[in-house]
């Protein structure tokens, strides 16, 4: 998961250079990021079904192959259309990896540790998102943006080779590949007897005993939509465009700033995950969404390089909302429906990843950073208020 995230986010600080080479406008670059979101959107539901029925290494092998093909196509792009297709295929590989990993981490332990597990899941992604932009900026300085995307293709080959190698080793030993959750059996009371009753399961403060209502599902779905809307529209579109065109920063400098923001996600994710286990999912989810709105608001103030960097850091802290929302969903959804529901969860998130860059790119082109970031902040505030509808 770390490796795929590195390769997927290598492209982020390259946007100004890609636009210059292919003669693309700000709106075109927004569509390029949106294509990544569209690829993820189209893959989320099939990936959710696959996550609950196929061993993780098989899904990751397919993701590695898709990633290698997509990044090679991107590195050789000489037209906007080819770059769009390549970006969408990178999104497909990313969705397959993330949904597979989210299901595995959500079902790896009981609800009392699920928040911490989802924080570990987020850390794997965030560490890749931290290294990816920094590596992309550094490789661009050495070999151009095409060389950087070629290196990302090599990462895909390595992921596929490692995953297929593990599967082949297991098969040659005659041991079948495990299916996530297949070895789980109902809990048995100490000293024997029947599995715990529904009433006893309710004693767990985050027990999966009462299915969420439609309102609660909508409130939880708003969290990934908003986080990815802000990541796609602000972190992956407005931040590199402002850094390159308004502040005159190089791709390597932009990549390092995004890497610093990624590093800030570690303490945020762990604090959010552990706090949601100990206290309340809602008590953590609502403030993190407000922090996300604050980050977009800071960028809207157009405070120069200092404000630009501050917005990156604040947005990084607010992004931990998605792991808390995923833990809350896993608390309440029956295990046999969890893969499908996590596919829908990621689908709504990637709808935000698709809409965010389109809206941000065109609003920035039409009226500047104030309107684009201000609208994004308003959407995050609405999501935070909606999260109040969720009950433990």
N, C-alpha and C positions, 0 to 999 in steps of 0.2 A: 504494500500500500504506500509506503514511503517512496519507493522508487517511481511508481506511476505518478504520484503527486509531483515529484521533482520534474519529470518529463512534461507533464501537463502544464505546469506553471512556468516553464522555461520561456514560453512565448510572451508572457505579460509585459516585461520591460522592452520588448522588441517592437511594440506597436508603432512608435514614431519612425523607426528605420524601415519597417515593412511598408508603412504608408508612403514614405519617400521613394522607395524602390518601385512600388507598384502604382504610384500616383493616386493614392486613395485620400478621400476627404475624411473629416472627423466622423461624419455619419457612416461612411463606409467602414471605418475602423470599429465603430460601435456594432455594426452588423457582423463584423468578423468575430468579435467576442460573443455576440448573440448566437452565432452558428455553433459555437462550443456548447452553449446552453441548450440549443435545439437537439444536438446529438445526445446529450444526457437525458433530455426530456423523452425522446423516443425510445430510450433504452431502459428507463427506470422500472417500468412494470414488468417486462420480461426478465430483467435482472432480479427483481424481487421474487418472482416465481422460481427462478433458478437457484437463488440463495438457499431456499429451504429444501431443495431436492438434490443438489449437486455438491460434491466436496469442494471446499474453497480453492484448492490448488488447480482444479480443472477450470473454474471460472477465471482465475488469475492468468492461466496460460492463454486463454482466449483474449483476455484484455491485453496481454503483452504483445500478441501477434497484431491485434488491431492497432495498438499504439505505434508499433514499428512501421506499419504500412502508412498510417496517417501522418506521422512526422516526416517520413521520407517524401510523401506527396507535398507536404508543406515546404520542405527545404528546396524542392525543385519547382515551386510555383512561379509562374510568369504571368498569371492572370488573376483577377479578383475571384473569378468563379472557382478556380482550382484551390485557392487559399480558403474559400468558404467551405468547400467539401472536406478539405483536410482538417479544418478546425472542428467541423461537426463530427468527424471520425475520432478525433482526440476526445471529444465529449463522450462518445459511445464507450470508449475504453475506460474513461474516468468513472462513468456511471456503473459499469459492471464491477469495477474494483470496489467502489465505495459502498454499494448496496451489499455486496458479498461480505465485506468487512463489518459493516454495521450490524448485519444479522448475527455474524459469528460473535462479536463482542457483546451484543445485547443478550445472547442466550448462554454466555459462558459462565455465568454465576447467578446467584439469587438476587432478588430485588434490593436487598440491603446493601449490595455492592455494585449495583448496576450503574449508578451515577459515576463512580470511580472508573468502572470499565469503559463507559462511554467517553470519559475524559482521556483514557489511554488511547481509545480509537481516534479521538480528535487530535491527540498529540502526534500520532503516526501521520495523519494527514497534514497537520500544521507544520511538522518538521519538514515534510516534503515541500509544502508551500513556502517555507522559509528558504530552503536551499535552492529551489527551482528558480525564482526570480534572480537571486544573486548569481547563480551559475549561468543563467541566460545572459545577464548583463556582462559578466566577465568573458564568456565565450564570444559574445558579439564583439567585444573590444579586440579579441585575438583573431577571430576567424569570420566575423560578419554574422548577420542573423541567420543566414542559410547554414553556416557551420554549426551554430547553436542548435538549430532544429535537427541537423544530422546527428549530433550527439544525443539528443532526446530519442531519436529513432534507435540508437544503439542501446539505450536503456530498455526500450521495449523488447528488443531481442534478448537481453539478459533476463528480464522477467519471465518471458516465455520459456527460455531454456531452463531456468531454475525450477519453474513450476512443473514443466513436463518431465524433468529429471527426477523430481520427487515422486511424481505419479508412476513413472516407469519403474523406479526402485521398489515401490510398494507392490506393483503388479507382478514384478519378477519374483518377489518373495511369496506370492500367493495370498497376500492380505488385501482384501477389498478396500477401496477408498472409502473413508467414513463419510456418511451423510450427516450434516449438522443436525444435532438433536436426536439422531437415531438411537444413540445409546442411553438416552435418558429414560428413567423409569420413575413411576410415582414415588414420592417420598413415603417412607415407612416410619411409623411411630417407634420410639425406643422400646425395645422389648417385644416387638412384633405388633400384629394387629393391622387394621385397615389404614389406608392412606388418610392424611388429615382431611377433615371435612371442610366444606366451603367456609363455614363459620370460623374454623381454626385458621384457615388461610387469611381471613380478613384481619387477623391479629397482626400480620405483617403490615407496617404502615404504608408500604408501597405495593401491596399484594394485588395480583392480577385477578380479582374476583368480580368486580363490577365493570362491565364493558362501558366505555365512554359514550356519552350521548353525542348526538349530531353537533350540538353547540360546542362541546368540548373538543371533538375532532376538528371542527373548524378553527377553534382557537389554537390548537396545536399545529394545524396545517399552516396557519398564518406565520408561525415562527420560522420554519425553513424557507417559506416564500420570501419573507422579509430579509433574513440573513443573506440569502443568495442574491436577492435583488440589490442589496447594498454592496455585496462583494463584487458582483458583476458590473454594476453601474458606477460605483465609486472607486473601490480598490483596484479593479482591473481595467477601468476605462478612464474615469476622470483623473485619478491620481497620476498615471503615466502621461496622459495628455497635458495636464497642468505642469507637471515636472519638466517635460520636454519642450513645450511650446511657450509657456508663460515664464517659467523660471530658468530656462536654458540649461537644464541638467542633462548629463549624459545618460545613456542606457545603463551603464554600470552603476552610476550613483542612484538612479531610480531603483535598480534591483537591490542595492544594499539597503535602501530605506524600506522597501517592502520586506526584505529579510528581517530587518529590525522589528517591524510590525509583527511578522510571523513569530519571532522569538517571544514577543510580549503575550502571544496567545497561550503559551505554556502555563504560566502562573494563573492566567485567567481561567483556562479550561479546568485545571486541577482544583482551584478554589471553588469554581462553580459546581463541579462534579461532586466533590466531597461534601460541600454545604447542602446540596440537594439531597444527598443520602441521609445526612444527619438531621436536617430541619424540614425542608419542604421544596418540592419541585417548583411550585408556583412562586414561592418566596424568592427564588433565584432567577426564574425565567423572566418575570416582569422587569426587574431592574436591568438585566442584561440587554433587553430590547430597548429600554430607555437610553442606555449607554451607547447603543448602536446609533440611535437618533442623534445623540450628542456629537458623535464623531462626524456624521454628515453635516450637522449644523456648524461645527468648527470649520470644515472645509468651505462651507457657503460664505463664511465671513471674509474669505480671500485675504488671509493674514500673511501672505508671502511664504518664504521657505519655512519659517518657524511654525506657522499655522498649518501648512501642508504636512509637515512631519508630525505635529501634534494630532492631526486628524487620523493619520495612519495608525498611530499608537492607540488612540481611543477606539477606533473601529476594530482593532485587533482584540481588545478586551471584550467588546460587545458580541463578537462572533461566537462566544461560548454558549450563546442561547440555543444553538441548534443541538448540541449534545444533551443539554438538559431536557429539551422538548422530546428528543428521541427516547431518552430514559423514561420520561413520563408516559409516552405511548406504549413502550414495552411493558411497563407496570400493569397496564390495564387491558391489553389485548391478549386473548388466548394464544398459546404457542403455535397452534396449527394455523392461525390466521396472521401471525406476526410477519412472515416474509412478504405476504401480499400487502399488508398495511405499511410496512417500511418502504415497499416499492412506491406506494401512493405518497407517502411522506416525502420521499426524495423527488417524486414527480412534481409535487407542488413547489418544492424548493427550486428545482430546475426551471419551472415556469418563471420564477422570479429571476433566475440567472439569464433567462432568455429576454424577459421584458426590461430588466434593469439597464443593460448596455444600450438597448435601442432608445429608451426614453432619455437616458443620461446623455448619450452621444448627440442626439438631435436637439435637446434642450440646451446643451452646452454650445453647440454650433449656432443656435438661434439667438440665445440671450446671455451666454456666459455661465460661469460657475455658480453664481448665486441662485439662479432659478433651478438649475439641475440638481444641486446638492440640497437645496431647500425642500423641493418636492420629495426627494428621497427621505429626508429627515421626518417629514410629515407622515409618510407611509409607515415608518418605524414606530412613531408614536401611536398610531392607530392599532398596530399589531400588539404593542405593549398593553394598551387598554383592553384589547380583545382577550389577552392571556388571563385577565382577571376572571373570565368565565370558567376557567378550568378549576376543578375541585380535586382535592387529594382523595 
